[in-house]
Amino acid sequence: MRHAPRRTTGVGLALALLLSLLTPLLVASPASAAGTGSLTGRVLVQPTGGTATAPPNGVWVQVEYSASSSEHSDTDLDQFQVAADGTFRFTGLDNGWYWLRFGTAGYASEYYDSSNGYHDATPVEVRGGAVALPKNVVLEKSGAVAGQVTDAQGRPVAGASVKVATSSSAAGETVETDANGQYDTAAAGITLTPGTYHAEANRWGDLDDAVYLADSAQITLAAGEVHTHNFKLTERPRVLVTVLGPDGTPLESAPLDIQVKHPDFDNGDWGPIRYGPNETDARGRYRFIDNFDAARFHVGLPAGYDGPAAVGEWWQDAYTAKDARVLTFPRGVEMLRKVTVRLGVGRLSATKPVVAGKARVGKALSARTPAWGPAPVKLRYTWLRGGKPVKGATSARYKLTRKDVGRRISVRVTGTKSGFATLARASAKTAKVKR
């Protein structure tokens, strides 16, 4: 349960002014009467090139409570005005941690201690006693970052995200570029305290939009400075896959097994991408974006699929990874590949069977079937005498009899596999059988 101080309300401008003159410290009542802690501090402002002074009217402080220093949320903040000399005091506080944020018009708002965001702010602990902030809060003029985002050809990139944060891993603040690729943190209402920032531009967009490699820079802002920085984005290779069922209907939630090959990935061997699940959207589409030299992928049937008979397959029309078609992006090739996969009944592959053995009465012939796939495939044998089936000869071996004398023998091998069309392959005929 959150216990933040209750906001103090006034009954008029004159009364508020009188209270500010008579009360050196602003006192906020607790939301819970059980609290015995208090928190005091002072806020100053520092004009550009000047010294820190008591603030003008309108400086506010926001407070949020948590029982743990790791459970902070940036919602439901209560806000208060500080006294005329910049001091504030909160009483009736429960034990726990308090995040304080300060601001006023024309200055950068900040969390205690000199942080733009709560992720790297310093919470203040209260444990049943009076706690005074160890140092004053000094608000400085807000800085800003502005500029343009373009692609490698100098064309504006609209809808790009520009993030400004204290480090590459920090949450930071984000602004989006306009139709001309322009961005301005100040125009977006973002206030930045003086300091060094990691600025990064990127764009992912919708499935049909171009995607770029991020461009970043380290920027140092002085108080009140507007720093101009332009970003240049390089387009990334991407594959837009559309998966259809046997009747041409887009398949939603069809899973994709994507493998890539890159010198810096799995020692240069083929390996699966390490994120997911990777599934098609409601329109049967999936966009694959990554840094790779080559890629291949398998498309499966959605869970619970009950449509026309179909099996998953490797692109393109393959049923094993080694037979899959490989996608590459050599220099000069379009960065977008559009691929359509229409699933259906599988197709078996087989080499022509071979009859081994001597064509002589009493000798046995054997059918050799070098390769059927995708394994496992169930095989059925039919021996032929002069092109007609021999009754009862349905194993992989056939012993020649007198009925075969002067006739040519061959074998037909039929392969079956669930979800695949039946395939039959016949061998060449032997020489005429001798006695």
N, C-alpha and C positions, 0 to 999 in steps of 0.2 A: 504493500500500500504506500502511495507517494504522499509525503507530508511536506508541502511547500508553504512558505509564508503566505498569509492572506493579503490580497491587495488592499491598500488603504485608499478610500474614496473621499473626495471633497464635495462641498456643497456650493462651491462658487469660486470664481477667480480671486476675489478679495480675501476670502477665508484661507484659500490655499497659500496666498502670498503672506498672510499674517502668520500662518503656521510655520512657513519656511523661515521667517524672521525670528520667531520665538523659540523654535526647536532646533538646537544645533545638530541633532542626530535624528534621522528619519527612523521611526520605530514601526516595524510590521508585526502584527499579531500572528501567532502560529495557527496553522489549520487544526492542529491537535493540541489541546491544553496540556497534554502530558509532557511535552517537551520542556527541557530545562536549559538547553544550550542557546548561545547567541553568537552572532557573527557581525563584525564591524570592519569598516575599511573606508578608503577615500579614493575618489576619482578626480584626476586632473586632466587638463588638455594642454597640448603643446603645439602652438601654431608653427608653421614652417619657418625655421630660422629663429624662433623665439624660445622662451623658457616655459617650463610647465607652470600653469597657473590654475586657480580655481575655475571650474567650468562655467559656461553661461547656462541659462535656464534650458531645461530639456534633456539633460543627461539621464539616461535610464540604466537600470540593472535588471537582468533577468536571472531567475534562480530555478534550479531543478534539483530534486533530492533523489538519492538512491541509498538503499541500505548497504550496497556494496560498491566499491570503486570501479568494478568492471561491468556494472549493469546500467550504465547511463543511456538514456534515450533523449532524442532532441525534440520531443513532443510535450505539449501541455506545460509550457513555461509560463510562470507568472512574472509580471513586469512591474517595476516600481520606479518612481522618480527619486533621485537623490536630493539631499538638502542643498541649499544655496552655496555652501562652502565645499560641496562635493562629497560630504560624508554620508554614510548610510549605516543602518543597524537593523539586523533582523533578530528577533527574540522568539522564545518559545519553540526552539528547534529540537526535533528529535535527533537521537544519535544517528550518524550516517555521514554520507558524502554529499557535498553541494557543488554544483557547477555554476559559475557566475559568468555572465556575459554582459558587456558594457557597450554603450554607444550613444552618439548624439549626431545631429545633422552636420555634415561637412567633415566628419572624422571617421576613421576606420573603426568599425565595431570589432571587438575582440573578446575572447575568453581569457579568464585569468589562467595562466600568466603569459600575456602577449602571444596568444594563439588565435589563428583565424577560425579554427574549427574545434569542436569538442573532442575529436579523435585524439588530438595531441594536447588538449588543454590540461591544466593542473587542477584536479578537484580538491576542495578544502574539507577536511574532516572535522566534525563536531562530535564531542563526547561529553555532553552534560555540563559544559562550562562555557566561559566566555572565550571566543576565538577572534583574534584581530589579524587581518591580513598582514603578513610580514613586510610588505612594501606597497606603496601607492600604485594604483592603476593609472597609467599615463596614456591617454588617447592621442594619436597622431593623425595628421592629415592622410586621407586615404590615397593610395596609389592605384594605378590601373595599367592594364596591358591591353593593347589594341593592335590591329593589323589585318592582314588578309591571308587566306589559305587558298593556294592554287595547286594544280596538278603539275606533272613534269613538263607539260606543254604550255604552262602559264595560264591555263584556263581556270576561272574561279570555281571553287568547290563549295557549293551551297549545302547546308545541313551538316557541316563538319562540326565535331565537338572539340572545343579547346578547353583543356583542364589546366588549372593553375593550382599547385599544391606545394607543400613544404618539402616533399620528396616524391620520388616516382611511385612509391607504394602508398602514400597518404591519399585520403579521400579527396580533399581539395574542393574547389568550386569549378563548375563547368558552364560554359557559354556556347551557344550555337551560332554558326556563321549564317549571314543572310544570303539573298539571291546573288549578291556580288562577291561572296566569299569573305565579307568583312565581319569582324568581331570586335567587341569592346566590352570589357568587364564592367566598367563604370556604368555604361548604358544598360547593362543587365542587372544593375543594382548590387553588384558584388563589391565589397570594400576589402582592400588589401593593406595590411600593415606593412611598414618598411621591413625589408629583409630579402633573403634569397629564395627563389622559387624554382620548382621544376614545372615547366610549361610544355604541354604535349597536345598535338592535334591529330585527330584520327577521324575516320568515317567508315561506318558499316552499312547503314541504310537498309532498304528493303531488299528482297531477294534479287530483284532485277537491277539494282544499283551497283555501281562500281565500288570496290573496296580497296583501301589503301594501306600501305605500311605507315605506321605512326612516325611523325617527325617531332623531335623534342629539342628543348633548349633550356639552359640555365639562365635565369633572369634575376638581376638584383634591382630592387625597387627602393628608391629614396622616398621619404615622406612627401606626398602630394605629386609625385612624378607620374607622368603618363609614358610608359615604355612601349615603343613600337617594335613589334616583331612579326615578320611574315614567315609562314610555313609553306613548304613545298612537299606535296604528297606523291608517292610513287604507287601506281596501281598494282594490286596484287593479283596473281592468277586465281581464277575461281571456276568451279564447275557447277552448273545448274542442272540438276538431274530431275526429270519428270518420270514418275513411275505409273504405268497403266496396267490394268487388269486385262485378261484375255478378251473382254468385250470392249476395251478402249476406255473404260471408266477410270479416272484417277484413283489411286490407292492411297488412302490416308494411313499414317503410322506404319508404313512399310519400312522395316529396318535396313540400314546400310552398314556393311562391314567394309571400312575403308582402310586400305594399306598404302603406305608411302615409302619412298626410297630416297635417302638423302645421306651424303657423307657424314653428317653430324648426328644421324639418327640410327640407333641400333647397329653401329659399326658399318653403316652403309648397306645393310641387308634390308629386305622387305620387313615391315612391321606395322601393326595397327596404330592408328592415331589414338592418343591417350585422353580422349574426352568423349562424352556421350551421355545418354543414348542418342544415336543419330537416326532420326526418323523423318519421313516426309510429312508435310503439313496437310491441311484440309484439301488443298488442290493437288496433292500428290507430288509436291516439289520439295527438294532439299538442295541447299547451297553448301558446297564444300570449299573451304578456304584454308590454305595452309602454305607454309614454305616447303617446297618439295621439288625434287628433280623429276620424279615420276610418280604416278598414282594408279591404282587399280581398285575396283570396288565390286562387292557382291550385294545384290538386292534380294531381300527375302519377302515372304508374305506376311501381312499384318497378323498379329495374334488374333485368333478367333475367326480367321478368314473362312467364309462359307460360299464363295463365288464359284465360277466355273473352274474346272480342273486346271491347276497351274503349279509350277515349282519355282523356287528362287533360282537366280542365275548370276554368274559373273558377267560383267559387261566386257565384251559384246558377244551374246549368244554362246557363252562358255559355261562349263559346270565344274571346272577346277581352276584354282588360282594360276597354275602354270599356263593355262590356255587363255587367260583373260587378256583383253586388249589393254595396253598400257597408254595412259595419257601423259603427254609431256608438253612443256611450254618453252620451246626454243625461241631464241631471240627473233623478233619480227612477227610472231604469231599472236593473234588476238588473245587478250587476257581472259575473255569469257568463252567457255565452251558450253554449249547447250546440248544435253544428251537426253534422249528418250528411251526408256526401257519398257517394253511391253511383255509382261510375263504371260506364260501360257504353258501348254503341255511340253515337257522336256523332250529333247531329242538325244537319243543314244548315239554314240560313235563306236565304230568297230573297224578293224582291219579284216581283210578277206581271209577266211579260214583255209588251212592247208591240210591235205590228206597225206599222211606219212605211212610208209610201209610198201612191201612188194605186192603187186597185183597178181597173186597166185593162190589157187585154191588151198585152203588150210592155213593160210597166213592171215594175220590180223592187221587191219588198217586202223589208224588212230587220227582223230581230228585235233588239229592244233589251232587254237584261237589266241593269237598273240596279244591282242589288246581290245578290251571292251570298257566303255566308261560312260558316265562316271561310276566307279565301283561303289558298292558291289552290284553286279548285274547277274540275274539268274539266267542260265543258258539251257536251251533244249536242243537236242540233236535229232536230225532226221537223215538217214542214209538213203541215197537214191541209186537205183539200178537203171541205167539208160534213161535217167531223168524222172523215174517214177519211184515213189516211196517204197522201201522194203519193209514189209510188215514186221513189227516188233523190234526193228533196229533203231533204238532211240538213245543209246549210250554213246560215250565219246569214243568207244572202240567197236569195230565191226569185223567179225571173222568171216572170210570169204568161203562160199560153198560152191557146189557144182552148178547151181543155178546161175552163178555169176560168170561162168566161162563165156568168153567172147563178148562180154558186156563191159561198159565203162562205168565206174563207180565214182560218186561224188557225195558230199555231205552238205546239208543246209543247217546252219546254226541260227537259232532264234533267241534274241535277248529280250528280257522283260524286267521292268523296274517300276515301282509305284510312282505314279505321276508322270511317267515318260511313255512316249509312243513306242509300240513294239517294233523291233527292227530285226530283219532276217537277212543273213548274208550266206551265199553259196560258194563252195570251193570250185576249183577247176576239176575236170574229170580226169580219172586215171587212164593209163593205157588199158587196152583190152585185157581182161583177166585170163591168165593161162592156167592150164591144168597143173 
